[in-house]
Amino acid sequence: MASVSRALARIKSDLGAYLPGESIEGACRDAGHAWRDRKFGPVATLHLFVLQVLHFNTAIRHLRHLARAPVNAAAYCEARMRLPLAAVQALLRRASGAMRSEAAGAAGAGALWHGLRAFLVDGSSAVTPDTPALQKAFGQPGGQRPGCGFPVAKVLGLFDAFTGMVVEALGLPLYTHEQSKVWALHPLLSAGDLLVGDCGLCSYAHLAMLHARGVMACFRMHQRQIVDFRRGRRPRRKGERGRPRGRFVRRLGRHDQVVRWRRPPRHQKPAWMSDGQFDALPPELEVRELRYRIPRRGQRTVCVTVAATLLDGRRFPKDDVARLYESRWEAETHFAELKTTLRMRKLRCKTEAGALKELAVYCLVYNLVRAVMARAAARQGTTPGRVSFIDALRWLLTAAPGEDVPRLVINRRRPGRHEPRARKDRGSGHPFMTRPRHELRRALRKPRLKKPSQVPS
């Protein structure tokens, strides 16, 4: 059997370890889906969907060559449309939990940060086909004329900090603030967990909602929040500006203090919260504020201010909290692997439900690769984040069923690496589309008038 055909069998065996066929069919039944016994049932359709995305979301007509079996493109496309979105998303959460449990069991205490399960949350985007349904669902960036751009979906992802696996990924309209939808990820967290995010998720309302669930938080301070580490400072008085709103509680060290934040006034209530939800927030909340510096050779030193509910300075030292927040950048790396390596930057489905299913399958494939990395890391005595993602993906594409994970490439540490975000390749040089395609076609058909100097006398 050809190596690519072995990859399909490998997908069935690997996916079956975390999502057996009975589990896939059960999720479809729970979503109210009924099907007949046919070639493209839920199990076969999901396996082909995973195979397609694993090969960088190749064309449907390519599947008959990959699977070494006749695959009717229209029938497979209809089978994918029949898969319930709720079932695919539930299967992602179920498989993610099984994969993370296996990796955590192999790593033991090394999978925890000071005894806490740590999660990273961040946002990104994905381009979708230009259809009226997707334009209505997601919208497109401003500054583009109608017919000259593509709808863009915002993706809000929750990642396991140790394994890098996707716990959940939400597809949202482009102009949606992450903080207005991050509450949908809270039920996936348990008491005693830790959530790490950037400044866009740092607010009194979000910290209070996490605190009510018993979830620890560590976010970069929002740029509009005033922080003062001077001794003897006083809080802001009514109508006063330029001073912090919080009241000093105790000092934990240099640029490290515990402050009691006050709930904002009613007129500053977040638009995504109802009056009842806002009134249910506690009137005060103790928050740890700390600041550290990142010296960069030849560049200005960066000062980072963090707000956290890790109030115990002995259990959670300042330097450890600083390194914890620095690990938030791993979420950017995870999105880069999804969008660049697996090519999730451009989705192919032309309906909203199809695009969301495609997003969930992308995350499922990503977790399969991450599971391979976790097994290799446990065998090679390192952490999953050090194992090469592309090397694990290449092995998964060519491995035979039952073949054990070999020694994979380990990326060396490069602390302080700083590279310009610029491309050397100039591309094709074609101009961007500034008018709809039908107008450009009409302009091409118009005869060009010659200049007077070019007309023969």
N, C-alpha and C positions, 0 to 999 in steps of 0.2 A: 504493500500500500504506500502511496506517496506520502511525503513528510507533511504536506498541508492537510491531507486527509487524516493523518494521525493527529493533527492539531484539533480537528473536530472531535475525535474520540477523546482526546485529552481534555477538552472543554467539558464534555459530558461527564467524565470521571471527576474532574476538579469541582465542577459546579454541583455534581451529585453529592459530594461530601458535605456541602453546606446547604444545598437546596435540592433534596431528592425530588423525583417526579411527583410523588404524592403531595409534597409540600407545595409545589407549583400549582397543581390542580386544586388543592384545598384553598389556596389564596384566591384563585379565580372563582371558586364556588362562593367564598365569603363575599366577594365583590358582586355577586349576583349574575355571574357569567355562566351560560349554558352552551355546550358545544356538542357536536356530533363526532362520532369516531371517524376521523378522517386523517389524511396524510399530515396536514399542518394543524395538529392539536396544540394546546398551550405549551406542552413540554418541548416538542420539536421546534415550534416557532421561536420560543425563547432561546433555545440552543443555537439556532441559526442566527438570531438577532445578535447574540453574544459573539459568534464567529465573525459576523459582518463587521461589528464595531472593533473587535480585536485586530482585524486587518485594516485598521484606520478608516473605518466606515466606508468600505469599498462599495461599488455599485451592486445592486441586487442581482444583475445578470452575471456577476462574477461568482456568485455562490455555487452555481452548478459545477464550476471548475474546482472551487475550494472543497466542496463536500464530496466530489466525485460521484454525484448523483443528480438526476434530473430535478431541477428546481424551477417551477413555473413562476416567473416574476410577478405576474398579476395575482396569482393565487397566494403567494407568500406575502405580498403587500396587503392583501385583504385580511390575511390571518393576523398580521401585525396590528392592523386597525381594530380587529376584534378583541385583542388583548385588553382587558380593563386597565386603565391607568392606576387605579387604586391598588390593584393586585401587583403590578410591577413595582410600585413604590413600597408596598409592604414586603415584597420579596427582597428588595434592596436592604431594608432595615433588618430583616431576619438574617440574611446572609452576612451582613456586616457584623451583627452581634456574634454570630458563630465564629467568624474569622478572627475577630478581636479577642474573643475568649480563648481561642486556641493559642494565639500569639502571646497573650498575657500569661497563660498557664505555663508556656515554655520559658518566658522571661522571669516569672516570679515577681519579686519586689522591684526589679529593674524597670518594670512597666509603669511604675507609679512615681509621682513627684512628691516627695515628703509624705508618702502614704495616701496621696490623693490621685484619682484619675483625672488627667488633664485633657482638655479639649480646646481646639482652636476654631474660631469662627471668623469668616471673612467673606467678602463679596467679589464677584467678577462678572463677566458677561459672555454671551455667545451670540453670534450672528445667525439669523434664520432666513429662509427663503422669503422673497418679496411677494406675499400673498395678502389679499384683503383681510383674511382671518387673523394672520399673524400681525399685521399692522395694527389691527384693533386690539389684539391681546397684549402686545408688548410695546408698540410704538417704535419710532426711530429717532436717532439723535437730531437735535435742532441744527439749523443752519443748512439743511439739505432740502432741495426742492422735491416735491412729490414725483415719484418715479425715478429718482436719482440715488436712492439709498436703500438700505435693507433694514428690516425690523431687528432690534437687538433686545435679547432677553437678559435681565439681570439674574445672576445665579448667586444665591446665598448658601454657602457650604459650611457644614460642621464636620471637623476632622478629629480623629483620635490623635493626640499629640505624640504618642509613642510609636504606633504603627503607621501613622499617616493615612489610615483608611477613612473613606467617606462614611460618616454616620447618616447624614441626610443632606440633600441638595434641593433647594426650593427654586423654582423658576418663577420670576416675578416680572411685572412691567418695568421697563427701563428706568422711568423716573419714579422709583420707589426707594425711600430711605430705608437702609437696612434695619434701623432701630424700630421701625414701625411693623416689621414682620419677624424680628428675631424671637419674639415670644413663642412663635410656632415651633421653635427648636427646644424650648425649655422642657416639655414633657419627656424628651429623650435623655434628660439629665437626672441624676439621682442625688439625694442628700449626701453631702460630702465630696461631690465632684467639684472640679475647678474649670472655669471658662475664661479663656484669654482672647482678647480682641483689641482692635485699634481704637483710635479716639472717636470714631463715628458712633461707637456703641457705648460710650461713657456718658452716663447721665444718672441723675438721682433716681428717676423712675425705673431704669433698667437694673441698677444695683439693688434697689429695694425689692423688685420682683424676684431677682435671684436669691436674695437673702431670705425671702419668705419661703422659698423651696429648700433652704439649707445648702445652696450651691455657692461656693466661693467664686470670687471674680477678681480679675486682674486686667485692667484696661489702661491704655495711655490716656492721660488727661486731655480733655477737649481744650482747644486753643482759647476758647472764650472763658474758661474757668480760671479764676484768679487764685493763685497759691502763694502763700507767704510763710517762709520758714523762720522768720525773725522771732526772737524771744520777746514775750510780753506783748505780742500783737493783740489787737482787739478786733472783734468781728464788725461787719458792716452795720451801720445804723440805718434806720428807715430813711429812704430817700438819698442815701449816700452812695457814691460810686467809687470804684478804684480800690476797694478792699474786699477780702474774701468773705463769703457768706457764712462759712463754717466757723464753729467755735472750737478753740484749741482744747484738747483733752490731756494729752501727755506726749512727751518726747521720747523717741526710741533711739535716736542717734543723729548724726549730722545729716541734715536734709532728709529726715525720716521722722514722721510724727503721725499721731492719731488725732483726727478732727471729727467733730460731730456736725454732719451736714444737716441742713434744714430743708424740709420739703418746699419747693418753689410755691409762690402764690398762685391762686387759681387762674389768673389771666395768663400765666406762663405754662399752663397745662399742655402736654403734647397733644397734637391734633388727633393722633391715632388712639388716644385713650378716652374712654367715656368718663363722665363726671363721677359715677359710682366707683370705677376702677381707680381714679385719681384720689378720691376721698379715702379709699381703703389702704392707701400707702401710709406707712408710719410717719409721724410728724418729724422724726429725727432718725439718723442712721450714722453709726460710727464707721469712718472710712480711713484707711491708712494712705497717707500721701508721702511719696518718696521721690527723690530726684537723683539721677546719676549722670555721669558724663561719658561720652564715647569719643576719645581722641582719635583723629584721623590724620595720618601723615600728609602734610602739605595742604590740608583743608581745615576749615573752621571746626572746632570742637562742637559736637552736638550734645545738647542737654535734653534729657528725656525725663518727663514727669509722669509718674504712674499713680493711678488710684486703684486700691485693692481692698478687699475685705479680709485679707490675711493679717489679722491684728496682732498675732503673737509674734513678737520680734525675735524670741529665742528659737521657736520652732521654725520660723520662716525668716532667716537672716536677709538683710537688705541685698547683699550681693547675689544670693540665690534667686530672689524675686526679680532682680534686674536681668539675670540670665534667663529666667522664665519668660519674661516679656520679649527678650530678644529672639526666643524660639518661635514667636508669633510669625516671623518671616517665613517659617517653613510652610505656612498656608499659601504664600505666594508661589513657592516652589511646587506645591501640590497642584495648584491651578495651572502652572506652566506645563507640568507633565500631562495634565488632562488636555489642555488646549493646543499645545505645540507638539508633544510627542504622539499622543493619541489622536490629535487633530479634531478636538471637540470645539475649536473656535468657530467652525461653520457647521451648523446642523443641516439636515437634509429634509426632514419631514415638513409637510406643508400645512399641517393643522396644529392647533394649540395642544391638543391631547397627544398627538404624535410627537411633537417636539419635547414635551415633558417626559414621555416614555423613552425617547431617545436619550435624553439627559440621564434618566435613571439607569439605563443599560450601560451608558458610558461609565457611570460611577461603579456599577457592578463589575465591569471589566477591569477598571482601575483597582478595585479591591482584590480581584483575583491575582493581579500582578503583585500587589502589595503583600498578599498572603505568601506568594513564592519568596519575596524578599524577607519576610519574617522568618520563614523556615531556614533560609540560607543564613540569616544573621545568627539564629540560635546555634546552628552547626559551626559557624566560623567564629563565634565568640565576639560578636560586635552587635551594634544596634541596627534596627531595620533602616534607619535613615542613612546609614553609611553605604548600604548596598546599592549598586547601580540599577536604576529603574529600567533603562533601555536594555541592559544586559539580561535582566529578568524577563522582560518582554520578548526579547529575541529567543530565549530558551523556551518560553512557553509556546511560541509559534512553531517550534520544530521538535518539541519533545514527544516521545511516544507514550501511549497509555501505560501507566505503572512505572515509568522511569522516575528515579529519584532526583531531587534537586542537586545539581553539581555545585562545585565552588564557583561563586559568582564574583564579579569584579567589585572590589571595595574602593569607593572614592576616598581619596586622601583629604584630610582636613586642610582648609585654606582660610584661616581666620584673617579678618580684615581685608578680604578681597573686595576690590571696588573696580568695576568695569563700566565704561560709558555705554549708555543705552542708545547705540547708533548702529546702522547697518552699512556694511561695506558694499554689498551688491546693489547696483543702481537700478535693477529691475528692467522692465521692457521700455520704459520711457513714454508709454502711451499716456495721454492726458486723462484726468478723471472726468467722469460723466457729470456735467453741470446742467444738462437739460434731459428730459425724458427721451427714451430710445426712439419713440415714434417721431418726435420732432427732429432728431438727428438723422433718421432715415429720410425724412422729407427734405431736409437740407442737402443730403447727398444726391438726391434725384434732380435737384434744381440745376439747370445749365449755368455754368460759370461764364460771365461776360468777360471778354478779353479787354485789356487796357487799350486806350487809343493808340499808344505807341506800337502795339502788337498787331494792329489791323493793317493788312497790306493796302497800299495806295493804288 
